[in-house]
């Protein structure tokens, strides 16, 4: 998710920079083709939407990965506590069986 967001942001920014970099007064040439005003407008809108969507995907992916890390860390802590408790119970059982003999 994070990589997809970064790709969308980069593609949108690249389209905007390419359009601005090739602007020459009254005409614009984008990727080797002449582009009219309406097409340039739609390229700008599409680039803006790609950047916003990319940011949203990046934000969601980051939150999701952080949540998964927290859950994993908590599960590991609980697992360690359970292992300690089971080891303690085994020791208690071993001591009781030694006493009964």
NUKEDO-946327 format. One record per residue: x, y, z of N, C-alpha, C, CB in turn. Coordinates in Angstrom, 3 decimals. Glycine has a CB too. Layout:
REM NUKEDO-946327
   n_east  n_north     n_up  ca_east ca_north    ca_up   c_east  c_north     c_up  cb_east cb_north    cb_up
        X        Y        Z        X        Y        Z        X        Y        Z        X        Y        Z
...
***
This chain:
REM NUKEDO-946327
   n_east  n_north     n_up  ca_east ca_north    ca_up   c_east  c_north     c_up  cb_east cb_north    cb_up
    0.816   -1.186    0.000    0.000    0.000    0.000    0.867    1.261    0.000   -0.932   -0.008    1.199
    1.903    1.230    0.807    2.781    2.391    0.899    3.470    2.640   -0.441    3.827    2.194    2.015
    3.934    1.583   -1.060    4.631    1.715   -2.344    3.668    2.231   -3.415    5.243    0.354   -2.778
    2.452    1.732   -3.433    1.451    2.198   -4.394    1.181    3.689   -4.211    0.142    1.399   -4.244
    1.056    4.118   -2.978    0.842    5.538   -2.703    1.995    6.391   -3.198    0.644    5.760   -1.219
    3.218    5.933   -2.944    4.383    6.682   -3.409    4.456    6.739   -4.934    5.655    6.061   -2.855
    4.091    5.649   -5.593    4.100    5.620   -7.061    3.067    6.604   -7.628    3.812    4.186   -7.577
    1.872    6.625   -7.040    0.842    7.554   -7.503    1.259    9.007   -7.304   -0.468    7.288   -6.775
    1.846    9.306   -6.166    2.310   10.668   -5.908    3.396   11.056   -6.906    2.836   10.797   -4.465
    4.332   10.152   -7.130    5.422   10.446   -8.070    4.900   10.620   -9.493    6.472    9.330   -8.035
    3.963    9.786   -9.915    3.413    9.893  -11.268    2.656   11.207  -11.449    2.486    8.705  -11.565
    1.871   11.586  -10.456    1.142   12.849  -10.537    2.080   14.043  -10.577    0.194   12.982   -9.364
    3.088   14.031   -9.722    4.058   15.130   -9.698    4.846   15.186  -11.005    5.020   14.973   -8.504
    5.203   14.029  -11.532    5.942   13.982  -12.797    5.114   14.550  -13.945    6.360   12.545  -13.116
    3.830   14.241  -13.978    2.962   14.774  -15.035    2.853   16.290  -14.937    1.563   14.139  -14.955
    2.744   16.809  -13.732    2.652   18.262  -13.551    3.955   18.937  -13.968    2.320   18.607  -12.084
    5.071   18.379  -13.522    6.375   18.962  -13.879    6.613   18.884  -15.380    7.514   18.245  -13.129
    6.231   17.779  -15.998    6.419   17.640  -17.443    5.572   18.659  -18.201    6.064   16.214  -17.897
    4.349   18.887  -17.745    3.486   19.861  -18.415    4.010   21.278  -18.229    2.053   19.760  -17.887
    4.455   21.583  -17.031    4.986   22.921  -16.775    6.322   23.148  -17.466    5.137   23.146  -15.283
    7.125   22.122  -17.524    8.451   22.246  -18.124    8.424   22.409  -19.620    9.270   21.062  -17.785
    7.382   21.944  -20.252    7.299   22.043  -21.710    6.394   23.177  -22.163    6.804   20.740  -22.290
    5.838   23.930  -21.228    4.961   25.045  -21.593    5.790   26.131  -22.281    4.232   25.619  -20.334
    5.264   26.590  -23.411    5.996   27.576  -24.215    5.020   28.658  -24.676    6.699   26.897  -25.444
    4.648   29.511  -23.784    3.732   30.591  -24.152    2.346   30.098  -24.475    4.271   31.347  -25.321
    2.049   29.901  -25.753    0.695   29.529  -26.174    0.522   28.044  -26.433    0.327   30.281  -27.406
    1.604   27.318  -26.617    1.460   25.888  -26.901    2.202   25.074  -25.841    1.995   25.550  -28.321
    1.696   23.877  -25.659    2.298   22.956  -24.700    2.532   21.637  -25.397    1.403   22.771  -23.441
    3.723   21.099  -25.207    4.051   19.795  -25.781    4.338   18.851  -24.613    5.284   19.883  -26.777
    3.533   17.820  -24.498    3.676   16.867  -23.404    3.962   15.496  -23.980    2.407   16.837  -22.516
    5.102   14.958  -23.644    5.538   13.640  -24.112    5.545   13.564  -25.639    4.630   12.547  -23.539
    5.966   14.645  -26.281    6.120   14.642  -27.724    4.875   14.973  -28.510    6.600   13.344  -28.146
    3.757   15.234  -27.845    2.526   15.579  -28.570    2.038   16.954  -28.134    1.421   14.513  -28.329
    1.486   17.698  -29.076    0.914   18.998  -28.748   -0.386   18.793  -27.980    0.672   19.841  -30.030
   -0.550   19.565  -26.922   -1.709   19.424  -26.055   -2.446   20.752  -26.024   -1.296   18.977  -24.621
   -3.765   20.692  -26.173   -4.592   21.892  -26.099   -4.863   22.284  -24.655   -5.907   21.678  -26.838
   -5.546   23.403  -24.504   -5.828   23.925  -23.164   -6.721   22.988  -22.364   -6.479   25.295  -23.260
   -7.751   22.452  -22.991   -8.671   21.548  -22.286   -7.962   20.268  -21.868   -9.883   21.212  -23.171
   -7.153   19.712  -22.755   -6.404   18.492  -22.418   -5.413   18.774  -21.291   -5.658   17.945  -23.663
   -4.772   19.932  -21.320   -3.832   20.301  -20.261   -4.554   20.448  -18.928   -3.104   21.608  -20.615
   -5.751   21.005  -18.969   -6.559   21.122  -17.757   -6.856   19.742  -17.169   -7.872   21.868  -18.056
   -7.288   18.825  -18.035   -7.615   17.484  -17.552   -6.376   16.736  -17.068   -8.302   16.687  -18.650
   -5.237   16.979  -17.689   -3.991   16.373  -17.210   -3.674   16.893  -15.810   -2.814   16.676  -18.184
   -3.876   18.183  -15.608   -3.650   18.770  -14.290   -4.592   18.223  -13.236   -3.793   20.262  -14.361
   -5.869   18.106  -13.600   -6.857   17.553  -12.666   -6.527   16.096  -12.344   -8.285   17.662  -13.255
   -6.216   15.319  -13.371   -5.858   13.909  -13.153   -4.609   13.770  -12.290   -5.638   13.204  -14.492
   -3.651   14.636  -12.515   -2.433   14.592  -11.708   -2.723   14.939  -10.255   -1.383   15.547  -12.273
   -3.565   15.953  -10.064   -3.940   16.325   -8.700   -4.689   15.214   -7.988   -4.786   17.579   -8.715
   -5.605   14.590   -8.711   -6.356   13.465   -8.126   -5.406   12.306   -7.806   -7.482   12.988   -9.095
   -4.458   12.036   -8.684   -3.494   10.954   -8.432   -2.656   11.254   -7.193   -2.574   10.750   -9.658
   -2.248   12.504   -7.033   -1.459   12.872   -5.851   -2.288   12.722   -4.581   -0.938   14.317   -5.976
   -3.521   13.216   -4.583   -4.376   13.092   -3.397   -4.698   11.634   -3.073   -5.670   13.871   -3.601
   -5.018   10.865   -4.099   -5.310    9.446   -3.875   -4.060    8.719   -3.382   -5.839    8.787   -5.172
   -2.923    9.056   -3.953   -1.671    8.454   -3.505   -1.377    8.781   -2.061   -0.527    8.912   -4.374
   -1.624   10.022   -1.661   -1.424   10.410   -0.263   -2.363    9.636    0.653   -1.642   11.921   -0.087
   -3.616    9.485    0.234   -4.591    8.742    1.036   -4.178    7.286    1.187   -5.983    8.829    0.405
   -3.768    6.662    0.104   -3.331    5.263    0.153   -2.086    5.128    1.023   -3.050    4.728   -1.269
   -1.157    6.060    0.892    0.059    6.054    1.704   -0.280    6.170    3.183    0.993    7.197    1.284
   -1.182    7.068    3.512   -1.592    7.273    4.907   -2.269    6.020    5.464   -2.544    8.484    5.018
   -3.175    5.436    4.690   -3.874    4.222    5.128   -2.899    3.062    5.299   -4.974    3.841    4.121
   -1.989    2.906    4.350   -1.020    1.809    4.432   -0.100    1.952    5.627   -0.198    1.740    3.164
    0.295    3.171    5.935    1.164    3.404    7.087    0.432    3.083    8.388    1.662    4.860    7.101
   -0.807    3.542    8.501   -1.594    3.244    9.709   -1.779    1.741    9.875   -2.969    3.941    9.648
   -2.053    1.075    8.779   -2.291   -0.370    8.831   -1.030   -1.119    9.272   -2.759   -0.885    7.456
    0.110   -0.745    8.714    1.344   -1.438    9.080    1.725   -1.152   10.526    2.484   -1.027    8.147
    1.504    0.075   11.002    1.782    0.382   12.407    0.872   -0.419   13.331    1.610    1.885   12.672
   -0.404   -0.540   12.969   -1.335   -1.315   13.785   -0.922   -2.785   13.829   -2.766   -1.180   13.240
   -0.499   -3.322   12.677   -0.059   -4.719   12.654    1.197   -4.921   13.497    0.202   -5.171   11.214
    2.104   -3.966   13.475    3.312   -4.075   14.307    2.953   -4.067   15.784    4.290   -2.927   13.999
    2.037   -3.166   16.181    1.623   -3.126   17.587    0.975   -4.438   18.007    0.654   -1.966   17.826
    0.090   -4.962   17.168   -0.574   -6.224   17.488    0.431   -7.356   17.587   -1.632   -6.554   16.439
    1.391   -7.388   16.681    2.412   -8.429   16.703    3.248   -8.335   17.976    3.313   -8.325   15.464
    3.603   -7.126   18.348    4.396   -6.927   19.563    3.612   -7.374   20.791    4.812   -5.450   19.706
    2.321   -7.022   20.841    1.497   -7.418   21.976    1.330   -8.934   22.029    0.128   -6.737   21.901
    1.130   -9.564   20.875    1.009  -11.021   20.842    2.292  -11.701   21.299    0.647  -11.489   19.440
    3.437  -11.153   20.901    4.712  -11.720   21.347    4.870  -11.601   22.853    5.880  -11.028   20.646
    4.482  -10.454   23.418    4.563  -10.282   24.872    3.650  -11.268   25.592    4.194   -8.845   25.262
    2.429  -11.429   25.083    1.495  -12.378   25.702    2.001  -13.811   25.578    0.105  -12.257   25.061
    2.613  -14.124   24.459    3.164  -15.459   24.264    4.295  -15.731   25.250    3.664  -15.624   22.828
    5.147  -14.728   25.443    6.238  -14.893   26.415    5.693  -15.082   27.831    7.181  -13.674   26.374
    4.659  -14.325   28.206    4.051  -14.479   29.523    3.452  -15.872   29.681    2.975  -13.410   29.746
    2.807  -16.355   28.627    2.212  -17.687   28.677    3.297  -18.749   28.824    1.370  -17.952   27.415
    4.390  -18.609   28.081    5.493  -19.558   28.195    6.079  -19.563   29.605    6.581  -19.227   27.176
    6.220  -18.377   30.195    6.740  -18.289   31.564    5.790  -18.970   32.542    6.955  -16.816   31.971
    4.505  -18.731   32.389    3.514  -19.335   33.277    3.493  -20.852   33.142    2.129  -18.768   32.985
    3.587  -21.357   31.915    3.615  -22.807   31.713    4.870  -23.420   32.310    3.528  -23.141   30.225
    6.004  -22.747   32.175    7.239  -23.246   32.768    7.129  -23.255   34.289    8.440  -22.391   32.321
    6.513  -22.247   34.856    6.317  -22.187   36.310    5.407  -23.313   36.768    5.729  -20.824   36.727
    4.356  -23.577   36.004    3.429  -24.651   36.359    4.123  -26.014   36.287    2.201  -24.630   35.429
    4.978  -26.213   35.280    5.713  -27.480   35.174    6.637  -27.668   36.369    6.524  -27.529   33.867
    7.299  -26.581   36.779    8.176  -26.678   37.950    7.370  -27.034   39.193    8.937  -25.356   38.171
    6.196  -26.420   39.363    5.347  -26.722   40.517    4.889  -28.174   40.475    4.128  -25.780   40.558
    4.522  -28.664   39.303    4.103  -30.056   39.169    5.259  -31.001   39.478    3.563  -30.322   37.758
    6.455  -30.647   39.021    7.630  -31.482   39.282    7.950  -31.501   40.768    8.846  -30.976   38.484
    7.805  -30.375   41.446    8.069  -30.312   42.894    7.039  -31.133   43.651    8.056  -28.848   43.396
    5.777  -31.090   43.255    4.741  -31.866   43.910    4.957  -33.360   43.708    3.376  -31.460   43.391
    5.388  -33.762   42.529    5.622  -35.189   42.297    6.843  -35.652   43.081    5.808  -35.478   40.789
    7.848  -34.796   43.263    9.000  -35.150   44.085    8.618  -35.287   45.549   10.098  -34.111   43.932
    7.720  -34.485   46.026    7.288  -34.538   47.428    6.464  -35.786   47.706    6.476  -33.291   47.785
    5.693  -36.215   46.729    4.812  -37.369   46.926    5.595  -38.690   46.925    3.734  -37.399   45.834
    6.784  -38.648   46.405    7.578  -39.878   46.344    8.264  -40.141   47.609    8.573  -39.826   45.256
***
